[in-house]
């Protein structure tokens, strides 16, 4: 991945030599890892509730800002005014490899928050015949 202007980033997280993690801040990654370390001991119900809160936020955003999901997630499947349940989550169609290849432009958000920039591109090797290309953000690269 390269920075804007085409120059590769030399930034990486200490102790990780390969693969390097360009574009991430070690303090941000350390904070995420600390949360994951604590979350592993949470009761399953608490972990599930926290995940549903994050999924609710993600689906709300996707319905408003991603053309593909504006069409695919119906109000019957998910209404942002109400909480998300495991049952309603299971009604959301799983995104397929073909969906990604055929609808790439419609899968890109029309309103990417500034805190998620810069954008980059990630792709598979194409071992099945056709590579999958996706746009990544600074936030997705941390994960």
C-alpha positions in Angstrom: 0.0 0.0 0.0 1.2 3.5 -0.7 0.6 6.9 0.7 -0.9 9.6 -1.5 1.7 10.7 -3.9 2.8 7.1 -4.4 5.5 6.9 -1.7 5.5 3.8 0.5 5.0 4.4 4.2 8.0 3.4 6.4 5.8 3.4 9.5 5.2 0.0 11.2 4.4 -1.4 14.5 7.5 -2.2 16.6 8.3 -5.8 16.6 6.4 -6.7 13.4 8.9 -7.0 10.6 6.9 -8.9 8.2 4.3 -8.2 7.0 4.7 -4.5 7.8 1.6 -2.6 8.7 1.9 0.7 6.9 -0.4 3.5 7.6 -1.4 2.4 11.1 -0.5 4.1 14.3 1.0 1.7 17.0 -1.0 3.5 19.7 -4.3 2.9 17.9 -3.5 -0.8 17.3 -2.3 -1.2 20.9 -5.7 0.3 22.1 -7.6 -2.2 19.9 -5.6 -5.1 21.1 -6.0 -4.1 24.7 -9.8 -4.0 24.2 -9.7 -7.5 22.5 -7.6 -8.8 25.4 -10.3 -7.6 27.9 -13.2 -8.7 25.8 -12.1 -12.3 25.7 -13.1 -12.7 29.3 -16.6 -11.1 29.0 -19.7 -13.3 29.4 -21.0 -14.4 26.0 -24.2 -12.3 26.5 -22.2 -9.1 27.1 -19.9 -9.7 24.1 -22.9 -10.4 21.9 -24.7 -7.2 23.1 -21.5 -5.2 22.4 -21.3 -6.7 18.9 -24.9 -5.9 18.2 -24.3 -2.3 19.2 -21.5 -2.1 16.7 -23.4 -3.9 14.0 -26.4 -1.5 14.5 -24.1 1.4 13.9 -22.5 -0.3 10.8 -25.9 -1.2 9.2 -27.3 2.3 9.9 -24.3 3.8 8.2 -24.4 1.4 5.3 -28.1 2.0 4.6 -27.5 5.8 4.4 -24.1 5.9 2.6 -23.5 2.7 0.6 -25.7 2.4 -2.5 -25.5 -1.4 -2.6 -26.8 -1.7 1.0 -29.4 1.1 0.5 -31.0 -1.3 -2.0 -30.2 -4.6 -0.3 -31.1 -3.9 3.4 -34.9 -3.5 3.5 -36.7 -1.7 6.3 -38.3 -5.1 7.2 -34.8 -6.5 7.8 -33.4 -3.6 9.7 -34.8 -0.3 10.9 -32.1 2.0 12.4 -34.7 3.4 14.8 -34.9 0.1 16.6 -32.3 -2.2 18.2 -30.7 -5.0 16.2 -31.3 -8.6 17.3 -29.5 -11.8 16.4 -32.7 -12.7 14.5 -32.7 -9.5 12.4 -29.0 -9.7 11.9 -29.4 -13.2 10.4 -31.9 -11.7 7.8 -29.1 -9.7 6.2 -27.8 -11.4 3.1 -24.1 -12.5 3.2 -22.0 -10.6 0.7 -20.6 -13.0 -1.9 -17.4 -12.8 -3.9 -19.5 -12.3 -7.1 -21.3 -9.4 -5.4 -18.0 -7.7 -4.6 -16.8 -8.2 -8.2 -20.0 -7.1 -9.9 -21.0 -4.2 -7.6 -17.7 -2.8 -6.6 -18.6 0.9 -7.3 -21.9 0.5 -5.4 -20.1 -1.0 -2.4 -18.1 2.2 -1.9 -19.4 4.6 0.7 -20.6 8.0 -0.6 -19.6 9.6 2.7 -16.4 8.3 4.2 -15.6 10.0 7.5 -12.4 12.1 7.5 -11.2 10.1 10.5 -11.1 6.9 8.3 -8.9 8.5 5.6 -6.6 7.9 3.7 -8.1 5.3 1.4 -6.2 2.5 -0.2 -6.9 -0.6 -2.3 -6.5 -4.2 -1.4 -6.9 -7.2 -3.7 -6.7 -11.0 -3.7 -4.3 -12.8 -5.9 -7.0 -14.0 -8.2 -6.2 -17.6 -7.8 -9.8 -18.5 -8.7 -9.4 -16.7 -12.0 -10.5 -13.1 -11.2 -9.1 -11.0 -8.3 -11.3 -9.3 -5.8 -10.5 -5.6 -5.3 -11.8 -3.6 -2.4 -11.2 -0.1 -1.1 -9.7 0.0 2.4 -9.5 2.8 5.0 -7.0 3.6 7.7 -9.6 2.2 10.1 -10.0 -1.1 8.2 -6.3 -1.5 7.9 -5.9 -1.5 11.7 -8.0 -4.6 11.8 
